[in-house]
Amino acid sequence: MPPECSDFALADSLDRRLLVSGSERGPLRPAREPGAVGGDGRAHVDLVHVERERRGPRGKRDPVGAAVRVALEVAVVHEHAPQRHVVGLDRRSDVALPGLELGVDLALAVHARAVEHEADALEQDLAVGARAREAPGPVGADAAQALHEFLGADHGVGARMPLMKAAVYYQTGKPEVLRYEDVPDPVCAPNGVVIDVRAIAIEGGDVLNRAGGMMAAKPHIVGYNCAGVIRKVGAQVTDRKAGDRVCALMMHGSHAERAAVPVAATWLVPEGLSFAQAACVPVAWGTAHDCLFEFGRLKAGECVLVQAGGSGVGLACVQLAKRAGAVVYSTIGSKDKLERLKEFGCDHGILYREVDFADAIRELTKGKGVDLVVDAVGGDTLQRSLLCLGYRGRAITVGNVSRGDMKLDPAPLAPGNRSLTGVFFGAEVAFQSARVRAMLDGILRDLARGELRTVVDREFPLREAAAAHAYIESRAAFGRVVLIP
């Protein structure tokens, strides 16, 4: 092996290693037979001399393009599948790591095709597409060309990569970070389904995540829930079939034409309920029900204060609390919204921009305070919500849509033996799935019968997701804002 070679390694956590070395001279060839065992007892393939220097579309030297080429060759000559874990890259190169990872994705795709593992092959095809978008500068373009040259005719990987439209972002920030782009179709898991999305309800959490939350990938598809028609079911799924109308809950991924979700996080949509209405159900109504009853322990005859009653969760809380026989107080931003809120069961509306809501509650309850507060606003509002509680009153915090400082002084709790509970509905979906499934099935039936109502304020095309997020942040909406792919 020439001393001028630059080295990088692709290694797994098992008992084998691929040591790949390249230079700009000489043909590409295996230094020993595939699967040969070295002195350390591990299977090795040493590849020396990259056949030619890879160049990007601007004609610049692209060592990561060479890495892609080598990784593809590794997949062909080595009897074992190359592993995804990347531990090193040519230290003399300033090209970012995603280019090399793209090479690994390509290698895995080739190997899966070679051994006729169709499910693995399709999954890797999708990974290739996602990685190519992440690769910086000319790397993605050069890798795509390598894919076409090396795989197109013989393996068909590129042809097997279906795409969909989605609202994505590469960094968090203002609504303008959202882009309308092609992304790979989601892969159906054995215990999951793929949904053709017909409607997407934008949640407060979606807006918060876009503004500064965690990203599962680049690009990231935000979104907690949607409704649509099942396109494909996994091999282990027995209670759903293609063509079923469902709404679904997920950690992210709803802002797209298609979504892959576990079957346990889907609910059949009854006749009489539109996709737009059904999309608004899982997060808002599940959260409202748990805040009021599972954790809030609300009973008939008690008083409840619902902060931001015109929101999706707020409107659900107002209706469910009224149906349970509670006296319902709610904060709201305008007189017009206050009048509309009364139609849904609000007994006393408080214009929070005009009066101090804590003082108003004390006056309305003749100093007693309320039994329960449901607060999704957070920040200073949550601190003042504690002042609204009566003896043994319960406060529920379920978000921070205000994006305010969540530092809290618990002093108001002790004198009246009051309590504060944080609620995250996603934890209940994970740990109490049977209870949650039954609860949301019941709410969907009640909505379809007209006993409860969802409110869709406006619909936007998916391509206008940025405008929809901006509209929500303007606080003009009453109810949910929905995207239509």
C-alpha positions as CSV (number, residue, x, y, z in Angstrom):
1,M,0.0,0.0,0.0
2,P,1.6,3.3,-1.0
3,P,2.6,5.5,1.9
4,E,0.8,8.5,0.4
5,C,-2.7,7.0,0.9
6,S,-5.2,8.8,2.9
7,D,-7.3,6.6,5.2
8,F,-10.8,6.5,6.5
9,A,-12.7,3.7,8.3
10,L,-16.2,2.3,8.3
11,A,-16.6,0.2,11.4
12,D,-19.4,-1.6,13.1
13,S,-19.9,-2.6,16.8
14,L,-19.7,-6.3,16.1
15,D,-16.7,-8.5,15.2
16,R,-15.7,-7.2,11.8
17,R,-14.2,-4.1,10.3
18,L,-13.9,-2.6,6.8
19,L,-10.7,-0.6,6.5
20,V,-10.9,1.4,3.4
21,S,-7.8,3.3,2.0
22,G,-7.7,5.4,-1.1
23,S,-5.4,7.4,-3.3
24,E,-5.7,9.1,-6.6
25,R,-3.7,6.6,-8.6
26,G,-4.2,3.1,-9.8
27,P,-7.2,0.8,-10.3
28,L,-9.7,0.0,-7.5
29,R,-9.1,-3.6,-6.3
30,P,-9.5,-5.7,-3.1
31,A,-6.2,-6.3,-1.4
32,R,-7.3,-9.7,-0.1
33,E,-10.2,-12.0,-0.7
34,P,-13.6,-10.9,0.7
35,G,-14.1,-12.2,4.2
36,A,-10.4,-12.9,4.8
37,V,-9.4,-12.9,8.5
38,G,-6.7,-10.7,9.7
39,G,-4.3,-11.0,12.6
40,D,-6.8,-9.5,15.0
41,G,-9.4,-12.1,14.1
42,R,-11.7,-9.7,12.3
43,A,-12.8,-9.9,8.7
44,H,-11.1,-7.3,6.5
45,V,-11.3,-5.8,3.1
46,D,-8.5,-3.4,2.2
47,L,-9.2,-1.3,-0.9
48,V,-6.3,0.6,-2.3
49,H,-6.1,3.3,-5.0
50,V,-9.3,5.0,-5.9
51,E,-9.7,4.6,-9.7
52,R,-10.0,8.2,-10.3
53,E,-10.5,11.5,-8.5
54,R,-14.2,12.3,-8.2
55,R,-15.2,15.8,-9.2
56,G,-18.3,17.8,-8.4
57,P,-20.4,19.7,-10.9
58,R,-18.2,22.7,-10.5
59,G,-15.1,20.7,-11.4
60,K,-13.7,20.9,-7.9
61,R,-11.9,18.0,-6.2
62,D,-14.4,16.1,-4.2
63,P,-12.7,13.4,-1.9
64,V,-16.1,12.6,-0.5
65,G,-17.3,11.7,-3.9
66,A,-14.4,9.2,-3.9
67,A,-15.5,7.9,-0.6
68,V,-19.0,7.3,-2.1
69,R,-17.4,5.3,-4.9
70,V,-15.3,3.3,-2.6
71,A,-18.3,2.5,-0.3
72,L,-20.2,1.3,-3.3
73,E,-17.4,-1.0,-4.3
74,V,-17.1,-2.3,-0.7
75,A,-20.8,-3.4,-0.9
76,V,-20.0,-5.4,-4.0
77,V,-16.8,-7.2,-3.0
78,H,-17.5,-7.9,0.6
79,E,-19.7,-10.8,1.6
80,H,-21.0,-9.0,4.7
81,A,-23.2,-5.9,4.7
82,P,-21.2,-2.7,5.4
83,Q,-22.2,-1.0,8.6
84,R,-23.7,2.4,9.0
85,H,-21.5,3.6,11.9
86,V,-18.9,6.0,10.6
87,V,-15.8,6.5,12.7
88,G,-13.4,8.5,10.6
89,L,-12.8,10.6,7.4
90,D,-9.8,11.8,5.5
91,R,-8.4,14.4,8.0
92,R,-6.9,16.5,5.3
93,S,-10.4,17.1,3.8
94,D,-12.6,19.9,4.9
95,V,-15.7,18.2,3.4
96,A,-18.4,17.6,5.9
97,L,-19.2,14.1,7.2
98,P,-22.7,13.7,5.6
99,G,-21.1,13.0,2.3
100,L,-19.3,9.9,3.7
101,E,-22.5,8.8,5.4
102,L,-24.2,9.0,2.1
103,G,-21.6,6.6,0.8
104,V,-22.5,4.2,3.5
105,D,-26.2,4.5,2.8
106,L,-25.5,3.7,-0.9
107,A,-23.4,0.7,0.1
108,L,-26.2,-0.7,2.3
109,A,-28.7,-0.2,-0.5
110,V,-26.5,-2.1,-2.9
111,H,-25.9,-5.0,-0.5
112,A,-29.6,-5.3,0.4
113,R,-30.5,-5.5,-3.3
114,A,-27.7,-8.1,-3.9
115,V,-29.0,-10.4,-1.3
116,E,-32.7,-9.8,-2.3
117,H,-33.8,-8.3,1.0
118,E,-36.5,-6.2,-0.6
119,A,-37.8,-4.5,2.6
120,D,-34.3,-3.6,3.7
121,A,-33.5,-2.5,0.1
122,L,-36.5,-0.1,0.0
123,E,-35.7,1.3,3.4
124,Q,-32.1,2.0,2.3
125,D,-33.3,3.6,-1.0
126,L,-35.2,6.1,1.1
127,A,-32.2,6.7,3.3
128,V,-30.1,7.5,0.2
129,G,-32.6,10.1,-0.9
130,A,-32.7,11.7,2.5
131,R,-28.9,11.7,2.9
132,A,-28.4,13.2,-0.5
133,R,-30.5,16.2,0.5
134,E,-28.4,16.6,3.7
135,A,-25.0,16.5,1.9
136,P,-23.5,19.9,1.5
137,G,-22.3,21.7,-1.6
138,P,-21.5,19.5,-4.6
139,V,-21.4,16.3,-2.6
140,G,-25.1,15.5,-3.0
141,A,-25.0,16.2,-6.7
142,D,-21.9,14.1,-7.2
143,A,-23.3,11.3,-5.1
144,A,-26.5,11.4,-7.2
145,Q,-24.4,11.1,-10.4
146,A,-22.5,8.2,-8.8
147,L,-25.8,6.5,-8.0
148,H,-27.0,6.9,-11.6
149,E,-23.7,5.6,-13.1
150,F,-23.1,2.8,-10.7
151,L,-26.6,1.6,-9.8
152,G,-29.1,2.9,-12.3
153,A,-28.9,0.2,-15.0
154,D,-28.0,-2.9,-12.8
155,H,-29.8,-2.3,-9.5
156,G,-32.6,0.2,-10.1
157,V,-32.2,1.8,-6.7
158,G,-32.8,5.3,-8.0
159,A,-35.9,4.2,-9.8
160,R,-37.3,2.7,-6.6
161,M,-37.3,6.0,-4.6
162,P,-40.8,7.4,-4.6
163,L,-41.2,11.0,-3.5
164,M,-43.9,13.1,-1.8
165,K,-44.4,16.7,-1.0
166,A,-43.9,18.0,2.5
167,A,-43.5,21.2,4.5
168,V,-40.0,20.9,5.9
169,Y,-37.3,23.0,7.6
170,Y,-33.5,22.7,7.9
171,Q,-33.3,24.9,11.0
172,T,-35.7,26.2,13.5
173,G,-37.0,29.8,13.5
174,K,-39.8,32.0,12.2
175,P,-42.5,30.6,9.9
176,E,-40.4,31.5,6.9
177,V,-38.0,28.6,7.6
178,L,-40.7,26.2,6.2
179,R,-40.2,25.0,2.7
180,Y,-42.4,23.0,0.3
181,E,-40.1,20.2,-1.1
182,D,-39.9,16.7,-2.4
183,V,-38.9,14.2,0.3
184,P,-38.8,10.3,0.2
185,D,-42.0,8.5,1.0
186,P,-42.2,7.1,4.5
187,V,-41.5,3.4,5.0
188,C,-44.3,1.2,6.4
189,A,-43.2,-0.6,9.6
190,P,-44.4,-4.2,10.3
191,N,-46.7,-2.9,13.0
192,G,-47.6,0.3,11.3
193,V,-49.5,1.9,8.4
194,V,-48.9,4.5,5.8
195,I,-51.6,7.1,5.4
196,D,-52.5,9.3,2.4
197,V,-53.0,12.5,4.3
198,R,-56.1,14.5,3.5
199,A,-56.0,17.0,6.4
200,I,-53.4,18.2,9.0
201,A,-54.4,20.1,12.1
202,I,-51.6,22.4,13.2
203,E,-51.0,22.1,17.0
204,G,-49.5,24.7,19.3
205,G,-46.7,22.2,19.8
206,D,-46.0,22.2,16.1
207,V,-45.5,26.0,16.1
208,L,-43.3,25.8,19.2
209,N,-41.2,23.0,17.7
210,R,-40.7,24.9,14.5
211,A,-39.7,28.0,16.4
212,G,-37.0,26.3,18.5
213,G,-37.7,22.6,19.2
214,M,-35.7,19.4,18.5
215,M,-35.3,18.2,15.0
216,A,-35.4,14.4,14.2
217,A,-33.6,14.9,10.9
218,K,-32.6,17.4,8.2
219,P,-34.9,18.3,6.7
220,H,-37.4,17.9,9.5
221,I,-41.1,17.3,9.0
222,V,-43.0,18.7,11.9
223,G,-46.6,17.8,13.0
224,Y,-48.4,15.8,15.6
225,N,-51.6,14.7,13.9
226,C,-53.5,14.2,10.7
227,A,-56.4,12.4,9.1
228,G,-56.6,10.5,5.8
229,V,-56.9,7.1,4.1
230,I,-54.7,4.1,4.8
231,R,-52.5,3.4,1.8
232,K,-50.5,0.5,3.1
233,V,-50.5,-1.8,6.2
234,G,-47.6,-3.6,7.8
235,A,-47.3,-7.4,7.9
236,Q,-48.2,-7.6,11.6
237,V,-51.3,-5.4,11.3
238,T,-54.6,-7.2,11.7
239,D,-57.2,-4.5,12.6
240,R,-56.7,-2.0,9.8
241,K,-56.8,-2.3,6.0
242,A,-56.0,-0.2,3.0
243,G,-58.9,2.2,2.4
244,D,-59.8,2.7,6.0
245,R,-60.5,6.4,7.0
246,V,-58.4,7.2,10.1
247,C,-56.9,10.0,12.1
248,A,-53.5,9.5,13.6
249,L,-51.1,10.8,16.3
250,M,-47.3,10.9,15.9
251,M,-44.2,12.6,17.3
252,H,-43.5,14.4,14.0
253,G,-44.2,14.0,10.3
254,S,-47.8,15.1,9.7
255,H,-47.0,18.1,7.5
256,A,-46.7,15.9,4.4
257,E,-48.7,14.1,1.7
258,R,-48.1,10.8,3.4
259,A,-47.3,9.7,7.0
260,A,-46.1,6.5,8.6
261,V,-47.4,5.7,12.1
262,P,-47.8,2.8,14.4
263,V,-51.2,1.2,14.0
264,A,-51.8,1.7,17.8
265,A,-51.8,5.5,17.2
266,T,-54.6,5.5,14.6
267,W,-58.4,5.8,15.2
268,L,-61.1,4.9,12.7
269,V,-63.0,8.0,11.6
270,P,-66.8,7.5,11.9
271,E,-69.2,8.4,9.0
272,G,-70.3,12.0,9.3
273,L,-67.0,13.4,10.4
274,S,-64.8,15.1,7.8
275,F,-61.1,14.6,7.5
276,A,-60.5,18.2,8.6
277,Q,-62.6,17.7,11.7
278,A,-61.0,14.3,12.5
279,A,-57.5,15.7,12.1
280,C,-58.3,18.1,15.0
281,V,-59.1,15.3,17.5
282,P,-56.2,13.3,18.8
283,V,-54.0,15.9,20.4
284,A,-56.5,18.6,21.3
285,W,-59.3,16.4,22.6
286,G,-57.1,13.8,24.1
287,T,-55.2,16.5,26.0
288,A,-58.3,18.2,27.1
289,H,-59.9,15.1,28.4
290,D,-56.9,14.1,30.4
291,C,-56.3,17.5,31.8
292,L,-59.9,17.7,33.1
293,F,-60.6,14.2,34.2
294,E,-57.5,11.9,34.3
295,F,-55.3,14.4,36.1
296,G,-57.7,17.2,37.0
297,R,-60.3,14.9,38.6
298,L,-63.1,17.4,37.7
299,K,-66.5,16.5,39.1
300,A,-70.0,17.9,38.5
301,G,-70.7,21.1,40.4
302,E,-67.0,22.2,40.5
303,C,-65.6,25.3,38.9
304,V,-62.9,25.2,36.2
305,L,-60.9,28.0,34.6
306,V,-59.7,27.3,31.1
307,Q,-57.0,29.5,29.9
308,A,-57.1,30.4,26.1
309,G,-60.6,29.1,25.6
310,G,-60.5,29.9,21.9
311,S,-57.7,27.5,21.2
312,G,-58.2,23.9,20.0
313,V,-57.5,22.5,23.5
314,G,-59.4,25.3,25.1
315,L,-62.6,24.7,23.1
316,A,-62.4,21.0,23.8
317,C,-62.0,21.7,27.5
318,V,-64.9,24.1,27.6
319,Q,-67.3,21.6,26.0
320,L,-66.2,18.6,28.0
321,A,-66.3,20.5,31.3
322,K,-69.7,21.8,30.6
323,R,-71.0,18.4,29.6
324,A,-69.6,17.0,32.9
325,G,-71.7,19.5,34.9
326,A,-69.0,22.0,35.8
327,V,-69.2,25.8,36.0
328,V,-66.8,27.0,33.2
329,Y,-64.7,30.2,33.3
330,S,-62.4,31.0,30.4
331,T,-60.0,33.7,29.3
332,I,-60.3,35.0,25.8
333,G,-58.7,37.8,23.7
334,S,-61.6,39.7,22.1
335,K,-65.3,40.4,22.6
336,D,-66.2,38.7,19.3
337,K,-64.4,35.5,20.5
338,L,-66.1,35.7,23.9
339,E,-69.5,35.7,22.3
340,R,-68.6,32.7,20.2
341,L,-67.2,30.9,23.2
342,K,-70.5,31.1,25.1
343,E,-72.0,29.0,22.3
344,F,-69.8,26.1,23.4
345,G,-70.7,26.2,27.1
346,C,-68.6,29.0,28.7
347,D,-70.5,30.4,31.6
348,H,-68.1,33.4,32.3
349,G,-65.7,34.8,29.8
350,I,-62.8,37.0,30.9
351,L,-61.1,39.5,28.5
352,Y,-57.6,39.0,29.6
353,R,-56.3,42.1,27.7
354,E,-58.7,44.4,29.6
355,V,-58.7,43.0,33.1
356,D,-56.5,41.0,35.5
357,F,-58.0,37.5,35.2
358,A,-56.9,36.5,38.7
359,D,-58.8,39.4,40.2
360,A,-61.7,38.7,38.0
361,I,-61.9,35.0,39.2
362,R,-61.8,36.1,42.8
363,E,-64.6,38.5,42.1
364,L,-66.7,36.1,40.1
365,T,-66.3,33.3,42.8
366,K,-66.8,35.7,45.7
367,G,-63.3,35.0,46.9
368,K,-63.5,31.2,46.9
369,G,-61.4,30.6,43.8
370,V,-61.8,27.7,41.3
371,D,-61.4,24.0,41.8
372,L,-59.3,23.5,38.7
373,V,-57.3,25.5,36.2
374,V,-56.1,24.2,32.8
375,D,-53.2,26.3,31.6
376,A,-51.6,25.8,28.2
377,V,-50.3,29.4,28.0
378,G,-47.4,29.1,30.5
379,G,-45.0,31.9,31.5
380,D,-46.4,34.6,33.8
381,T,-49.9,33.4,33.0
382,L,-49.2,30.1,34.8
383,Q,-47.9,31.9,37.9
384,R,-51.1,33.9,38.1
385,S,-53.2,30.8,37.5
386,L,-52.1,29.6,40.9
387,L,-53.7,32.6,42.5
388,C,-57.1,31.6,41.0
389,L,-57.2,28.3,43.0
390,G,-59.4,27.7,45.9
391,Y,-58.9,25.3,48.8
392,R,-57.4,22.1,47.5
393,G,-57.5,23.5,44.0
394,R,-55.7,21.7,41.2
395,A,-53.7,23.5,38.5
396,I,-52.7,21.7,35.3
397,T,-49.9,23.0,33.1
398,V,-49.9,21.6,29.6
399,G,-47.7,23.7,27.5
400,N,-46.1,27.1,27.0
401,V,-47.6,28.7,23.9
402,S,-46.6,32.1,25.3
403,R,-42.9,31.1,25.1
404,G,-42.5,32.9,28.3
405,D,-40.1,32.3,31.2
406,M,-41.3,29.1,33.0
407,K,-39.6,30.0,36.3
408,L,-42.3,29.4,38.9
409,D,-42.8,30.4,42.5
410,P,-44.7,27.6,44.2
411,A,-45.5,29.7,47.3
412,P,-49.2,30.1,46.5
413,L,-49.7,26.3,46.6
414,A,-49.0,25.5,50.3
415,P,-51.4,27.8,52.2
416,G,-54.5,26.2,50.6
417,N,-53.1,22.6,50.1
418,R,-53.2,23.2,46.3
419,S,-51.4,21.2,43.7
420,L,-49.7,21.7,40.3
421,T,-49.5,18.8,37.8
422,G,-47.7,18.8,34.5
423,V,-49.4,16.9,31.7
424,F,-47.9,15.5,28.4
425,F,-50.5,13.6,26.5
426,G,-47.8,11.7,24.5
427,A,-46.7,9.9,27.6
428,E,-50.3,8.6,28.1
429,V,-50.4,7.4,24.5
430,A,-47.2,5.4,25.2
431,F,-48.0,4.0,28.6
432,Q,-51.8,3.9,28.7
433,S,-52.5,3.1,25.1
434,A,-55.6,1.0,25.7
435,R,-57.2,3.7,27.9
436,V,-56.4,6.4,25.3
437,R,-57.6,4.4,22.4
438,A,-61.0,3.8,24.0
439,M,-61.3,7.4,25.2
440,L,-60.6,8.9,21.7
441,D,-62.9,6.3,20.1
442,G,-65.7,7.6,22.3
443,I,-64.9,11.3,21.5
444,L,-64.9,10.6,17.8
445,R,-68.3,8.9,18.1
446,D,-69.7,11.9,20.0
447,L,-68.3,14.3,17.5
448,A,-69.9,12.4,14.6
449,R,-73.2,12.4,16.4
450,G,-73.0,16.2,16.9
451,E,-72.8,16.0,20.7
452,L,-69.5,17.8,20.6
453,R,-68.0,20.1,17.9
454,T,-64.6,20.7,16.5
455,V,-64.0,24.2,15.1
456,V,-61.9,24.7,12.0
457,D,-61.0,28.4,11.7
458,R,-59.2,28.3,8.3
459,E,-57.8,25.9,5.8
460,F,-54.5,26.5,4.0
461,P,-52.9,24.4,1.2
462,L,-49.9,22.4,2.5
463,R,-47.6,24.5,0.2
464,E,-48.6,27.6,2.3
465,A,-47.6,26.0,5.7
466,A,-45.5,29.1,6.5
467,A,-48.5,31.4,6.1
468,A,-50.6,29.1,8.2
469,H,-48.0,29.0,11.0
470,A,-47.8,32.8,10.9
471,Y,-51.6,33.1,11.1
472,I,-51.6,31.0,14.2
473,E,-48.9,33.1,15.8
474,S,-51.0,36.2,15.1
475,R,-53.6,34.8,17.6
476,A,-56.4,35.6,15.2
477,A,-57.6,32.0,15.0
478,F,-60.6,30.7,16.9
479,G,-60.3,26.9,16.9
480,R,-57.9,25.0,14.7
481,V,-56.0,25.9,11.5
482,V,-55.8,23.0,9.0
483,L,-53.5,22.2,6.1
484,I,-54.8,20.4,3.1
485,P,-52.1,18.5,1.0
